[in-house]
Amino acid sequence: MLTGTGAGGSTTTISIFIYEAFFRHNDIGVAVAASLILLALSFAALTGLLRLAGARR
């Protein structure tokens, strides 16, 4: 059971934020937008890591 995010929400991760926006606050638009931002950041990080790994070969 989750007890909350503590410290006024300063420790909330993006995945918890998305979950709460979608299920607790029924704010589907915010949840989808945050999910797409997370996807874009993940893709950018992966692309950077793959380029870095390719440059070292």
C-alpha positions in Angstrom: 0.0 0.0 0.0 1.3 3.4 -0.9 1.4 6.0 1.8 1.7 9.1 -0.3 4.6 11.0 -1.9 5.8 12.9 1.1 7.4 16.3 1.2 4.6 18.1 -0.6 4.9 16.0 -3.7 8.6 16.7 -4.2 9.5 13.0 -4.2 6.9 12.0 -6.8 8.3 10.1 -9.8 7.0 10.6 -13.3 5.4 7.1 -13.3 3.6 7.8 -10.0 2.5 11.2 -11.4 1.1 9.5 -14.5 -0.7 6.9 -12.4 -2.3 9.4 -10.1 -3.3 11.7 -13.0 -5.0 8.9 -14.8 -6.6 6.9 -12.0 -7.0 9.2 -9.0 -7.7 12.5 -10.7 -9.3 11.1 -13.9 -7.2 13.6 -15.9 -6.6 11.5 -19.0 -5.1 14.3 -21.1 -2.4 15.1 -18.6 -1.6 11.4 -18.1 -1.2 10.8 -21.8 0.8 14.0 -22.3 3.2 13.0 -19.5 3.4 9.5 -20.9 4.4 10.8 -24.3 7.0 13.1 -22.8 8.4 10.2 -20.9 8.5 8.1 -24.1 10.3 10.9 -26.0 12.9 11.3 -23.2 13.5 7.6 -23.0 13.9 7.4 -26.8 16.4 10.3 -26.7 18.4 8.7 -23.9 18.5 5.4 -25.7 19.6 7.0 -29.0 22.3 8.9 -27.2 23.6 5.8 -25.5 23.6 3.8 -28.7 25.5 6.5 -30.5 28.0 6.7 -27.6 28.5 2.9 -27.6 28.9 2.9 -31.4 31.5 5.7 -31.2 33.6 3.6 -28.8 33.9 0.6 -31.1 
